[in-house]
């Protein structure tokens, strides 16, 4: 009975507690508050993606859901972590499979105890940052980095007075703006602020004052945020807790902010690429806790390098002063930077020699010279003298970069004793002597560059005896390096290497090198045939250049085993025979050149398998036959040069539809005939067209327009990027087409030795960029239009052997051309044809006395020669200044040239991305 009374009492107490909790609306369902669970479920219903994570959001206890954490005592949700661990750039498929999208619902505001929210790495597809985030007043941590938000940062984020960490890092594909920074001043608890690619251009210089009002701020990261102008000075420093500052990628054009010297707690300072100028205050080296300093890329900075480094720099570990304009010598004081791990002062104007250090170093607690130095770089300076022996005493050094200086003498044999060396860059100096055989002991070496020096001697097997990790070897440009011994690179101990031996005096047969990925032997004196088994020996090669040698024989069919090949250049040799059909197995080829050999017979039909080919050079051979139908599959072609061969036939009808990306098209000096196909004008990317010295015979107007669906498609619209057109030495007929004058980018036009008639239209003056015009040996007639005098860039003109009449307009640019530009026009007269001018009356009836003519001719002669000099100066220098001022033309044309060059360089020197 007594037990029953106690049990009844306990039940009453339990009912009262349950009723109390229910009245407050905080019923705990298995350690999870009901209102929190309902809020999370509503938030979940707005999201798409990441099925694996969201599928766990079921059951009564939300504290057990993935990404959710609760307070142990109350069961209140305090943390939501939905970040995407994968990178969109490096692992797109994995990133996409778990990335959240959709709607961010304001039900999160019902989570009254939420302190941590991480949505980073998801994709909310350009929606603005929700304003209700400003109502999550208990938040301590908010990470919205790389979420795909667009628009303006909501100022009510300033309501988060408890916030300690804020990350608004974004990539460049989204536009996130900050119209002001006043809201930041209310974030009084903020310790860590990170913004990247947030457009703060409208903020002006007030950002410094705003951030100075955050007394607890310890880390500040502002990266590529479009800040500009002067960095404000501060009379009083409030953010004295700052230990990490990273402000990079801006256009301040400001002096170094002196107030930084008052931040005694500063550990890391990164101000790279900010256009800062003026001298760095010496007191920077006295900051007691500074360990990391990066001031690189401030190209307007000047000052003495030695004075800056004469300070104590007690704890400095990383010192990056590259890409500035520092002057002076390298001081001996750097030997006392005992904690230094990284020193880069490349791309400056340093002079003198590398210093000689004292053997005894006072106050150094560590053993040895700069005992922790891992990276040492003084590239692209003006250093002279010899390589000092003390460099080999840097026991942990892994990267030595002295590229592009004026260092002289021999490479010390002691450089072969580096125990940890991985990257050694000594290229483009004045070093001489032979490469030390001790380099064969650098067992950790990955990259060696000794190119562009005066090295001589022989590369032997001893040079590579232990280089099992070597991946890149550049020895090109050593004009005295004459031989690779038979066992030199044939040991088989080097696998996967990128080797450049170009531009030396190497001779003998092509060395059969195994295990290589890239091989450049161009510009040497190698002779004999290409080894017949080269493809079987180098099946993984992606770059092969043996151009400009003295090779003979045929192209071996084993080339087809190189199925990874992206660039193949065998140009400027004496190769004979046919192009092997096995070339089709090299399906990754992007650049192929057999230029200037003696190859014959037809172009193989198997070219159809080279669908990635972008540049094909077969010019200056003895190839015959038609353009193969297999070319229809080469839709990525940008350069096609088959000039100076014995090819014939019509231009195929499919050419305009296939080569939509074609930029350079050269058929010069073949035997093509007939007309051009109607869709030829579809080559809308064309820059250079050279059809000269063939047997084309059609009305020239057929080139300039076609009829498509009843509408005239003008050539001037379709081929608006053409800058060079050479149709000389053919059988073109018809009048000079006025539509041609609408190709506003045209720089070179050659229609000589055809059967074109009619007159030159006045609208030719619309070709403002024209620098060369050759209309000689046609049937043109009428007067030379005076509008040609406005072609200020015109430096070459040939109108000879036509039927022009009247007076040559002797004004403007036309005064720069002498009589040879107009001979063979019997009815033409003018100052440039003075001999024909004297004693005759002009057709216009402007009779003058002989005395007046002589006086005028004397005046004309004086002005004429002056005008020639002036005109040629304008004509030749004009395009140069045009490409500086007129960025649109520069970008359009030369970006293409850069693109082609970059392809070659990237294939040969994938210094950063390949390994």
C-alpha positions in Angstrom: 0.0 0.0 0.0 2.9 2.3 0.9 4.6 1.4 -2.4 1.5 2.3 -4.3 1.3 5.8 -2.7 4.9 6.5 -3.6 4.3 5.4 -7.2 1.2 7.6 -7.5 3.1 10.6 -6.1 5.8 10.1 -8.8 3.3 9.9 -11.6 1.7 13.2 -10.5 5.1 14.9 -10.5 5.8 13.5 -14.0 2.5 14.7 -15.3 3.1 18.2 -14.0 6.6 18.4 -15.6 5.2 17.1 -18.9 2.3 19.6 -18.9 4.8 22.4 -18.1 7.0 21.5 -21.0 4.0 21.1 -23.3 2.7 24.5 -22.4 6.0 26.0 -23.3 5.9 24.3 -26.7 9.3 22.6 -26.1 8.4 18.9 -26.0 11.6 16.9 -26.2 11.3 14.0 -28.7 14.2 11.8 -27.9 16.6 14.6 -27.0 15.4 16.9 -29.8 13.1 19.9 -29.4 9.9 19.5 -31.4 10.0 23.1 -32.8 13.6 22.6 -33.9 12.7 19.4 -35.6 9.8 21.0 -37.5 12.0 23.9 -38.5 14.6 21.6 -39.9 12.1 19.6 -41.9 10.7 22.7 -43.4 14.2 23.9 -44.3 14.9 20.4 -45.8 11.8 20.7 -48.1 13.3 23.7 -49.8 16.5 22.0 -50.7 17.5 19.8 -53.6 20.5 17.5 -54.0 22.7 15.6 -51.6 20.2 12.8 -51.2 22.6 10.8 -49.0 22.7 13.5 -46.4 19.1 14.6 -46.5 17.9 11.0 -46.4 19.2 10.8 -42.9 16.8 13.6 -41.8 14.0 11.3 -40.5 13.0 10.0 -37.2 12.2 11.8 -34.0 15.6 12.7 -32.8 17.0 15.4 -35.1 20.2 15.5 -33.1 21.2 12.2 -34.8 20.7 13.6 -38.3 23.8 14.1 -40.5 25.2 17.7 -40.2 23.1 18.5 -37.1 24.5 19.0 -33.6 22.5 19.7 -30.4 23.2 21.0 -26.9 23.7 18.0 -24.7 21.5 19.3 -21.8 18.6 20.9 -23.6 18.5 19.1 -27.0 18.4 22.5 -28.8 20.0 22.6 -32.3 23.2 24.6 -32.1 25.0 23.6 -35.3 24.1 23.0 -39.0 27.1 21.8 -41.1 26.0 21.2 -44.7 29.3 22.1 -46.4 30.4 20.3 -49.6 33.9 18.7 -49.0 34.7 18.5 -52.7 36.1 21.1 -55.0 34.0 22.2 -58.0 37.2 22.6 -60.1 39.1 19.5 -59.0 36.3 16.9 -58.5 33.3 18.3 -60.3 31.3 15.0 -60.5 31.6 14.3 -56.8 30.9 18.0 -56.0 27.8 18.0 -58.1 26.4 14.8 -56.7 26.2 16.1 -53.2 25.8 19.8 -53.8 22.7 21.5 -52.4 20.5 23.7 -54.5 17.1 25.2 -54.2 15.5 27.5 -51.7 16.8 28.6 -48.3 13.7 28.9 -46.2 13.4 31.3 -43.2 12.4 28.5 -40.9 16.0 28.6 -39.7 15.1 31.6 -37.7 13.1 29.4 -35.4 16.3 27.7 -34.3 16.8 30.1 -31.4 20.0 28.6 -30.2 21.8 28.2 -33.5 25.4 29.1 -33.2 27.1 27.5 -36.2 26.0 27.5 -39.8 28.2 26.2 -42.7 26.7 26.1 -46.2 30.0 26.4 -48.0 30.7 24.7 -51.4 27.1 24.3 -52.5 25.3 25.8 -55.5 22.4 28.1 -54.9 22.5 29.2 -58.5 22.9 33.0 -58.3 20.2 33.7 -55.6 20.9 36.6 -53.2 22.1 35.9 -49.6 18.9 35.6 -47.7 18.2 38.6 -45.5 16.8 36.4 -42.7 20.4 35.4 -41.9 20.6 38.7 -40.1 18.1 37.4 -37.6 20.2 34.5 -36.5 21.5 36.6 -33.6 23.1 33.8 -31.7 25.4 32.8 -34.6 29.1 32.6 -33.8 30.2 31.0 -37.1 28.8 31.7 -40.6 30.5 30.2 -43.7 28.8 31.0 -47.0 31.9 30.6 -49.2 31.5 29.4 -52.7 27.8 28.9 -52.5 26.9 30.6 -55.7 25.2 33.7 -54.2 24.8 36.8 -56.3 23.7 40.3 -55.6 24.3 42.6 -52.6 25.5 41.6 -49.2 22.5 42.3 -46.9 23.5 45.1 -44.4 21.5 43.4 -41.7 24.3 40.9 -41.3 25.5 43.7 -39.0 22.8 42.5 -36.5 25.0 39.4 -35.7 26.7 41.0 -32.8 27.9 37.6 -31.5 29.4 36.5 -34.8 33.1 35.5 -34.5 33.8 34.0 -37.9 32.5 35.2 -41.3 33.6 33.7 -44.6 32.3 35.2 -47.9 34.8 33.7 -50.3 33.5 33.3 -53.8 34.8 32.5 -57.3 34.8 35.0 -60.2 31.8 33.4 -61.9 29.4 35.1 -59.5 28.8 38.8 -58.8 28.6 39.6 -55.1 28.7 43.2 -54.1 29.2 45.3 -51.0 27.7 48.7 -51.3 29.1 49.8 -47.9 31.0 48.6 -44.9 29.1 50.4 -42.2 27.3 47.1 -41.2 30.6 45.6 -40.3 31.2 48.1 -37.5 28.4 46.3 -35.5 30.2 43.0 -35.6 31.9 43.7 -32.3 32.7 40.1 -31.6 34.2 39.3 -35.0 37.6 37.6 -34.9 37.9 36.2 -38.4 36.8 37.9 -41.6 37.4 36.4 -45.0 36.2 38.0 -48.3 37.4 36.9 -51.8 36.0 38.1 -55.1 33.5 40.3 -53.4 33.1 43.5 -55.3 33.8 46.3 -52.8 34.6 49.0 -55.5 31.8 51.3 -54.1 33.3 51.2 -50.6 36.1 53.6 -51.4 38.8 54.0 -48.7 36.4 53.8 -45.7 37.0 50.1 -45.2 40.1 50.7 -43.1 38.2 52.9 -40.6 35.3 50.4 -40.4 37.5 47.5 -39.7 39.4 49.5 -37.1 36.3 49.5 -35.0 36.5 45.7 -34.5 38.7 45.4 -31.4 38.7 41.5 -31.3 39.6 41.0 -35.0 42.6 38.7 -35.3 42.5 37.5 -38.9 41.6 39.7 -42.0 41.5 38.3 -45.5 40.4 40.6 -48.4 41.4 39.0 -51.7 40.6 40.4 -55.1 37.8 42.6 -53.8 38.2 45.5 -56.3 39.5 47.9 -53.6 41.4 50.9 -55.1 42.7 54.3 -54.3 44.6 55.5 -51.2 44.8 53.4 -48.1 43.6 55.6 -45.2 45.9 56.6 -42.4 44.8 55.8 -38.8 45.5 58.2 -35.9 44.6 55.5 -33.4 44.7 51.7 -33.7 41.8 49.7 -32.2 42.3 46.3 -33.9 45.5 45.7 -32.0 44.8 41.9 -31.9 45.4 41.5 -35.6 47.8 38.6 -36.1 47.0 37.7 -39.8 46.5 40.2 -42.6 46.0 39.1 -46.2 45.0 41.9 -48.5 45.9 41.0 -52.1 45.0 41.7 -55.7 43.9 45.3 -55.5 44.7 48.6 -57.3 45.5 50.8 -54.4 48.3 52.9 -56.0 49.1 53.9 -52.4 52.2 54.1 -50.2 52.9 51.4 -47.7 50.4 51.9 -44.7 52.6 53.0 -41.8 50.0 52.1 -39.2 50.9 48.4 -39.8 54.1 49.1 -37.8 51.9 49.5 -34.6 50.5 45.9 -34.8 53.0 44.2 -32.5 50.9 41.0 -32.5 51.3 40.7 -36.3 52.4 37.2 -37.3 51.6 37.1 -41.0 51.3 40.0 -43.5 50.4 39.4 -47.1 50.1 42.5 -49.3 51.0 41.0 -52.7 49.8 42.5 -56.0 48.4 45.7 -54.7 50.3 48.4 -56.7 51.9 49.8 -53.6 54.7 52.2 -54.2 57.4 54.0 -52.3 59.9 52.6 -49.8 59.0 50.0 -47.2 59.6 51.5 -43.8 62.6 49.9 -42.1 60.7 49.4 -38.9 58.8 46.5 -40.6 61.8 44.3 -39.8 61.5 45.1 -36.1 58.0 43.7 -35.6 58.7 41.2 -32.8 56.3 38.4 -33.9 56.4 38.7 -37.7 57.0 35.3 -39.3 55.4 35.6 -42.8 55.8 38.6 -45.1 54.7 38.7 -48.8 55.1 42.0 -50.6 55.5 40.5 -54.1 54.0 41.9 -57.2 54.0 45.6 -56.2 55.7 46.7 -59.3 55.8 50.4 -58.4 57.8 50.0 -55.2 61.4 51.2 -55.1 63.9 51.2 -52.4 67.2 49.7 -51.2 67.1 45.9 -50.8 70.1 45.9 -48.5 68.7 48.6 -46.1 65.5 46.7 -45.7 67.2 43.4 -44.8 69.6 45.0 -42.3 67.0 44.9 -39.6 66.7 42.1 -37.1 63.7 40.1 -38.6 63.9 37.9 -35.5 61.3 35.4 -36.3 60.9 35.7 -40.0 60.3 32.4 -41.8 58.9 33.4 -45.2 60.1 36.5 -47.0 58.7 37.1 -50.5 59.8 40.4 -52.1 59.6 39.2 -55.7 58.4 41.3 -58.7 59.1 44.8 -57.3 61.8 47.3 -58.2 64.2 46.9 -55.4 67.7 48.2 -56.1 71.1 47.5 -54.6 73.0 44.4 -53.5 72.1 41.3 -51.5 73.3 42.1 -47.9 75.3 39.6 -45.9 72.9 40.2 -43.0 70.6 37.5 -44.4 72.9 34.9 -42.9 71.5 35.8 -39.5 67.9 35.0 -40.4 68.1 31.7 -38.5 64.4 30.8 -38.9 64.2 31.6 -42.6 62.5 28.9 -44.7 61.6 30.8 -47.9 63.3 33.8 -49.5 62.3 35.0 -53.0 63.6 38.3 -54.3 63.2 37.5 -58.0 62.1 39.9 -60.7 63.8 43.0 -59.2 66.8 45.1 -60.2 69.4 43.7 -57.8 73.0 44.0 -58.7 76.3 42.8 -57.5 77.2 39.2 -56.6 75.8 36.6 -54.3 77.4 37.5 -50.9 80.2 35.5 -49.3 79.2 34.6 -45.7 81.3 34.5 -42.6 82.1 31.0 -41.3 81.3 32.1 -37.7 77.8 33.3 -37.0 77.1 34.9 -33.6 74.0 34.3 -31.6 72.8 31.4 -33.7 71.2 28.7 -31.7 71.0 26.3 -34.7 73.9 24.6 -36.4 74.9 25.5 -39.9 74.2 28.3 -42.3 70.5 29.2 -42.7 69.6 25.7 -41.4 65.9 25.7 -42.3 66.1 27.4 -45.8 64.0 25.4 -48.2 63.6 27.9 -51.1 66.0 30.5 -52.4 65.2 32.6 -55.4 66.9 35.6 -57.1 65.7 35.0 -60.7 65.4 37.8 -63.2 67.8 40.2 -61.7 71.2 41.5 -62.8 73.5 39.5 -60.5 77.0 38.9 -61.6 80.0 36.9 -60.4 80.4 33.2 -59.7 78.2 30.7 -57.9 79.4 30.6 -54.3 80.4 27.3 -52.7 78.3 28.1 -49.6 75.1 27.4 -51.4 75.9 23.7 -51.3 76.0 24.0 -47.5 72.2 24.7 -47.3 71.4 21.2 -46.2 67.6 21.3 -46.5 67.4 23.4 -49.7 64.9 21.9 -52.2 64.5 24.8 -54.7 67.3 27.1 -56.0 66.1 29.7 -58.6 68.9 31.9 -60.1 67.3 32.0 -63.6 68.1 34.9 -66.0 70.9 36.7 -64.4 74.5 37.3 -65.6 76.3 34.8 -63.4 79.5 33.6 -64.8 82.1 30.8 -64.4 81.7 27.1 -63.9 78.9 25.4 -62.0 80.7 24.2 -58.8 81.0 20.4 -58.5 79.8 20.8 -54.9 76.3 21.5 -56.3 76.1 17.8 -56.8 76.1 17.2 -53.0 72.6 18.8 -52.3 70.9 16.0 -50.4 67.3 17.4 -50.8 67.5 19.4 -54.0 64.4 19.0 -56.2 64.3 22.1 -58.4 67.5 23.8 -59.7 67.0 26.7 -62.1 70.3 28.1 -63.4 69.1 28.9 -67.0 69.9 32.0 -69.0 73.1 33.1 -67.3 76.7 33.3 -68.6 77.8 30.0 -67.1 80.4 28.0 -68.9 82.4 24.8 -68.6 80.9 21.4 -68.5 78.0 20.2 -66.4 79.5 18.6 -63.3 79.3 14.8 -63.3 78.4 15.0 -59.6 74.9 16.1 -60.7 74.3 12.4 -61.2 74.2 12.1 -57.4 71.2 14.4 -57.0 68.8 11.6 -56.3 65.9 13.8 -55.3 66.1 16.1 -58.4 62.9 16.6 -60.3 63.7 19.6 -62.5 67.0 20.9 -63.8 67.3 24.0 -66.0 70.7 25.0 -67.3 69.4 26.3 -70.7 70.7 29.4 -72.4 74.3 29.3 -71.0 77.6 28.4 -72.6 78.0 24.9 -71.4 80.2 22.6 -73.4 81.4 19.0 -73.3 79.6 15.7 -73.3 76.6 14.5 -71.4 77.6 11.0 -70.1 75.9 8.2 -68.2 77.5 9.5 -65.1 75.4 12.7 -65.3 72.2 10.7 -64.8 73.3 7.8 -62.7 71.0 8.4 -59.8 68.4 10.8 -61.2 65.5 8.3 -60.9 63.1 11.1 -60.0 64.0 13.6 -62.7 61.0 14.7 -64.7 62.1 17.8 -66.6 65.5 18.6 -68.0 66.2 21.7 -70.0 69.7 22.1 -71.5 68.6 24.0 -74.7 70.4 27.0 -76.0 73.9 25.9 -75.0 75.6 26.5 -78.3 78.8 24.8 -77.2 77.3 21.6 -76.0 78.2 19.2 -78.8 77.5 15.6 -77.9 75.4 13.1 -76.0 77.4 10.0 -75.4 76.0 6.7 -76.4 75.3 5.8 -72.8 74.4 9.3 -71.7 70.7 9.3 -71.7 70.2 5.6 -72.5 70.6 4.2 -69.1 66.8 3.7 -68.6 67.0 5.0 -65.1 65.1 8.2 -66.0 61.4 7.6 -66.5 58.7 10.1 -67.5 61.1 13.0 -68.2 60.5 16.2 -70.1 63.7 16.9 -71.9 64.8 20.0 -74.0 68.1 19.8 -75.8 67.1 22.2 -78.5 69.4 24.9 -80.0 72.7 23.3 -79.3 75.4 21.9 -81.7 74.5 18.2 -81.0 75.2 16.0 -84.0 75.2 12.4 -85.0 72.1 10.1 -85.2 69.0 10.7 -83.2 69.6 9.2 -79.7 67.0 6.6 -79.0 65.7 7.7 -75.6 63.4 5.6 -73.6 60.8 6.4 -71.0 60.4 10.1 -71.9 57.1 12.1 -72.1 58.5 15.1 -74.0 61.5 15.4 -76.2 62.8 18.5 -78.0 65.9 18.0 -80.1 65.2 20.9 -82.5 67.8 23.3 -84.0 70.7 20.9 -83.8 72.8 19.0 -86.3 71.4 15.6 -85.9 71.7 13.6 -89.2 70.7 10.3 -90.6 67.3 8.6 -90.5 64.8 8.7 -87.7 65.1 5.4 -85.8 62.6 3.0 -87.3 61.5 1.8 -83.9 61.1 5.3 -82.3 57.4 4.8 -81.7 57.8 1.5 -80.0 60.5 2.9 -77.8 58.6 6.1 -76.8 54.9 5.1 -76.8 54.0 7.6 -74.0 55.6 10.6 -75.7 53.2 13.6 -75.9 55.7 16.1 -77.4 58.3 15.4 -80.1 60.2 18.1 -81.9 63.2 17.2 -84.0 62.7 20.1 -86.5 65.6 22.0 -88.1 68.1 19.3 -88.2 69.7 17.3 -91.1 67.6 14.2 -91.0 67.1 12.1 -94.1 65.2 9.0 -95.0 61.5 8.3 -94.5 59.1 8.9 -91.6 58.9 5.5 -89.8 55.5 3.9 -89.6 56.1 3.2 -85.9 55.2 6.8 -85.3 51.7 5.4 -84.9 52.6 3.8 -81.6 52.8 7.2 -80.0 49.1 7.4 -79.3 49.5 10.1 -76.6 51.3 12.4 -79.0 49.9 16.0 -79.0 52.7 17.8 -80.9 54.8 16.4 -83.7 57.2 18.6 -85.5 59.6 17.1 -88.1 59.9 20.3 -90.2 63.0 21.7 -92.0 64.8 18.4 -92.6 65.5 16.3 -95.7 62.8 13.7 -95.2 61.5 11.9 -98.3 58.9 9.3 -99.1 55.2 9.4 -98.1 53.4 10.4 -95.0 52.7 7.1 -93.2 49.0 6.2 -92.8 49.7 5.1 -89.3 49.8 8.7 -88.3 46.0 8.3 -87.8 46.7 6.3 -84.6 48.0 9.6 -83.0 44.4 10.7 -82.3 45.4 13.2 -79.7 47.5 15.3 -82.1 46.8 19.0 -81.9 49.9 20.3 -83.8 51.5 18.5 -86.8 54.2 19.9 -89.0 56.1 18.3 -91.9 57.0 21.6 -93.4 60.0 22.1 -95.7 60.9 18.4 -96.5 60.7 16.4 -99.7 57.6 14.4 -98.9 55.6 13.2 -102.0 52.5 11.5 -103.2 49.0 12.1 -101.7 47.9 13.2 -98.3 46.7 10.0 -96.5 43.0 9.5 -96.2 43.6 8.3 -92.6 43.9 11.9 -91.5 40.2 11.6 -90.8 41.1 10.1 -87.4 42.9 13.2 -86.2 39.8 15.0 -85.0 41.6 17.1 -82.4 44.1 18.6 -84.9 44.3 22.4 -84.7 47.4 23.2 -86.7 48.6 21.4 -89.8 51.7 22.5 -91.7 52.5 20.5 -94.9 53.8 23.4 -96.9 57.0 23.3 -99.1 56.9 19.6 -99.9 56.1 17.7 -103.2 52.6 16.5 -102.2 50.2 15.9 -105.0 46.5 14.9 -105.6 43.4 16.6 -104.3 42.4 17.8 -100.9 41.4 14.6 -99.2 37.8 14.0 -98.2 39.1 12.9 -94.8 39.7 16.6 -94.0 36.0 16.8 -93.4 36.5 15.4 -89.9 39.1 18.0 -88.9 36.5 20.4 -87.5 38.8 21.9 -84.9 41.4 23.1 -87.4 42.6 26.6 -86.9 45.7 26.7 -89.1 45.9 24.8 -92.5 49.0 25.5 -94.6 49.5 23.3 -97.6 51.2 25.9 -99.8 54.1 25.3 -102.2 53.2 21.7 -103.2 51.8 20.1 -106.3 48.2 19.7 -105.2 45.4 20.3 -107.6 41.6 20.0 -108.2 38.7 22.1 -107.0 38.2 23.4 -103.5 35.8 20.9 -101.9 32.2 22.1 -101.3 32.3 21.0 -97.7 35.2 23.3 -96.7 33.0 26.2 -95.5 30.9 23.9 -93.3 33.8 22.0 -91.8 36.4 24.6 -91.0 34.3 27.0 -88.8 37.3 27.6 -86.6 39.9 28.1 -89.3 42.0 31.3 -88.9 44.9 30.8 -91.3 44.3 29.2 -94.7 47.2 29.0 -97.2 47.0 27.2 -100.6 49.6 29.4 -102.3 51.6 28.0 -105.2 49.7 24.8 -106.1 47.5 24.0 -109.1 44.0 24.4 -107.7 41.5 25.6 -110.3 37.8 26.4 -110.7 35.7 28.4 -108.4 35.3 28.7 -104.7 32.3 26.9 -103.1 29.3 29.0 -102.1 29.7 28.3 -98.4 33.3 29.5 -98.5 32.1 32.7 -96.7 31.2 30.5 -93.7 34.8 30.7 -92.6 33.8 33.4 -90.1 37.0 33.0 -88.0 39.4 33.5 -90.9 42.3 36.0 -90.4 44.7 35.1 -93.2 43.6 33.9 -96.6 46.3 33.1 -99.2 45.2 31.6 -102.5 47.9 33.1 -104.6 49.7 31.4 -107.6 47.0 28.9 -108.5 44.6 28.6 -111.4 41.3 29.8 -109.9 39.1 31.3 -112.6 35.8 32.9 -111.7 34.1 36.2 -111.2 35.6 37.8 -108.1 32.2 38.8 -107.0 31.4 35.1 -106.4 33.8 35.1 -103.5 32.2 38.0 -101.8 28.6 37.0 -101.6 26.4 33.9 -101.7 22.7 33.5 -101.8 21.2 31.7 -98.8 17.5 31.3 -98.5 16.9 34.2 -100.7 19.0 36.6 -98.7 22.4 37.9 -99.7 25.1 36.9 -97.2 27.9 39.4 -97.6 31.4 38.3 -97.3 32.2 41.4 -95.3 30.0 40.2 -92.5 30.9 36.6 -92.6 34.7 37.2 -92.9 34.9 40.3 -90.7 38.1 39.1 -89.0 40.2 38.8 -92.1 43.4 40.8 -91.8 45.4 39.4 -94.8 44.1 38.3 -98.2 46.3 37.3 -101.0 44.6 36.1 -104.2 47.4 37.1 -106.6 48.5 35.2 -109.7 45.2 33.6 -110.5 42.5 34.1 -113.2 40.0 36.1 -111.3 37.7 38.3 -113.4 35.1 41.0 -112.8 35.1 44.4 -111.3 36.8 45.5 -108.1 34.1 44.7 -105.6 33.0 47.6 -103.3 32.0 45.0 -100.7 35.7 44.3 -100.1 36.1 47.7 -98.5 33.8 46.7 -95.7 36.4 44.3 -94.3 37.5 46.9 -91.9 40.2 44.9 -90.2 42.1 44.2 -93.5 45.8 45.0 -93.3 47.2 43.2 -96.4 45.4 42.9 -99.7 47.0 41.5 -102.8 44.9 41.0 -106.0 47.8 41.4 -108.4 48.2 39.4 -111.7 44.6 38.7 -112.3 42.0 40.0 -114.8 40.1 42.4 -112.5 38.7 45.5 -114.2 36.6 48.5 -113.2 37.8 51.3 -110.9 38.9 51.6 -107.3 35.9 52.8 -105.3 36.2 55.9 -103.1 35.1 53.7 -100.2 38.5 52.1 -100.1 39.3 54.7 -97.5 37.2 52.7 -95.1 40.1 50.2 -94.9 41.7 52.2 -92.1 44.1 49.4 -91.0 45.4 48.7 -94.5 49.2 48.6 -94.6 49.9 46.8 -97.9 47.9 47.1 -101.2 48.9 45.4 -104.4 46.6 45.7 -107.4 49.3 45.5 -110.1 48.9 43.7 -113.4 45.1 43.9 -113.8 42.8 45.8 -116.1 41.7 48.5 -113.6 41.0 52.0 -115.1 39.7 55.4 -114.1 41.2 57.8 -111.7 43.0 56.9 -108.4 40.6 58.0 -105.7 41.7 60.9 -103.6 40.3 59.1 -100.5 43.3 56.8 -100.6 45.4 59.7 -99.1 43.6 59.0 -95.8 45.0 55.5 -95.5 47.6 56.6 -92.9 48.9 53.1 -92.2 49.6 52.3 -95.8 53.3 51.6 -96.2 53.3 49.5 -99.5 51.4 50.4 -102.6 51.6 48.8 -106.1 49.2 50.0 -108.8 51.5 49.4 -111.7 50.5 47.8 -115.1 46.9 48.8 -115.2 45.0 51.5 -117.2 44.6 54.2 -114.6 44.4 57.8 -115.9 44.4 61.3 -114.6 46.5 62.8 -111.9 47.9 60.9 -108.9 46.4 62.5 -105.7 49.6 63.9 -104.2 48.4 64.5 -100.7 48.5 62.7 -97.3 49.9 59.2 -97.4 50.0 59.2 -101.2 53.1 61.5 -101.1 55.1 58.6 -99.6 55.2 56.5 -102.8 57.5 56.9 -105.7 57.0 56.3 -109.4 57.5 52.5 -109.2 54.1 52.2 -107.6 52.4 53.6 -110.7 54.5 52.6 -113.8 52.8 50.9 -116.6 49.8 53.2 -116.6 50.3 55.3 -119.8 47.5 57.8 -119.0 48.5 58.5 -115.4 50.4 61.6 -114.4 51.4 63.4 -111.2 54.4 64.4 -109.0 55.4 60.7 -108.6 55.8 60.5 -112.3 57.6 63.8 -112.7 59.3 62.7 -115.9 55.9 62.3 -117.6 54.6 65.4 -116.0 57.0 68.0 -117.4 56.0 69.8 -120.6 52.4 68.3 -120.6 49.0 69.7 -119.8 46.8 67.8 -117.5 43.6 66.3 -118.8 41.6 68.6 -116.5 42.8 71.5 -118.6 44.9 73.2 -115.9 47.5 74.7 -118.3 50.5 76.4 -116.8 53.7 78.0 -118.2 56.9 76.1 -118.3 58.4 78.6 -115.8 55.6 77.9 -113.3 55.9 74.2 -113.8 59.6 74.3 -113.1 59.0 76.3 -109.9 56.3 74.0 -108.8 58.3 71.0 -109.6 61.2 72.3 -107.5 58.8 72.9 -104.6 57.3 69.5 -105.1 60.7 67.8 -105.1 61.6 69.4 -101.8 58.3 68.5 -100.1 58.1 65.1 -101.8 61.2 63.6 -100.2 60.3 65.0 -96.8 56.8 63.5 -97.2 58.3 60.1 -98.0 60.2 60.0 -94.7 57.3 61.3 -92.8 54.8 59.0 -94.5 56.8 55.9 -94.0 57.3 56.8 -90.3 53.5 57.1 -89.9 52.8 54.1 -92.0 55.2 51.8 -90.2 54.9 53.0 -86.7 51.1 53.6 -86.9 50.1 50.0 -86.6 52.3 49.7 -83.5 50.6 52.6 -81.8 47.2 51.3 -83.0 47.6 48.0 -81.3 48.5 49.8 -78.1 45.6 52.2 -78.2 43.0 50.1 -80.0 42.7 47.1 -77.7 39.9 45.4 -79.5 42.1 44.8 -82.6 45.0 43.8 -80.4 42.8 41.3 -78.5 41.2 39.9 -81.6 44.3 39.2 -83.7 47.2 38.8 -81.4 45.3 36.7 -78.8 45.1 34.1 -81.6 48.9 34.3 -82.1 49.4 34.0 -78.3 47.0 31.0 -78.3 49.1 29.1 -80.8 52.4 30.0 -79.1 50.9 29.0 -75.7 49.9 25.6 -77.1 53.5 24.9 -78.0 55.0 26.2 -74.8 52.4 24.5 -72.6 53.1 21.2 -74.3 56.9 21.6 -74.0 57.0 23.3 -70.6 54.1 22.3 -68.4 56.0 23.7 -65.5 53.1 24.0 -63.1 50.2 22.0 -64.3 51.5 18.7 -65.8 53.1 17.1 -62.8 
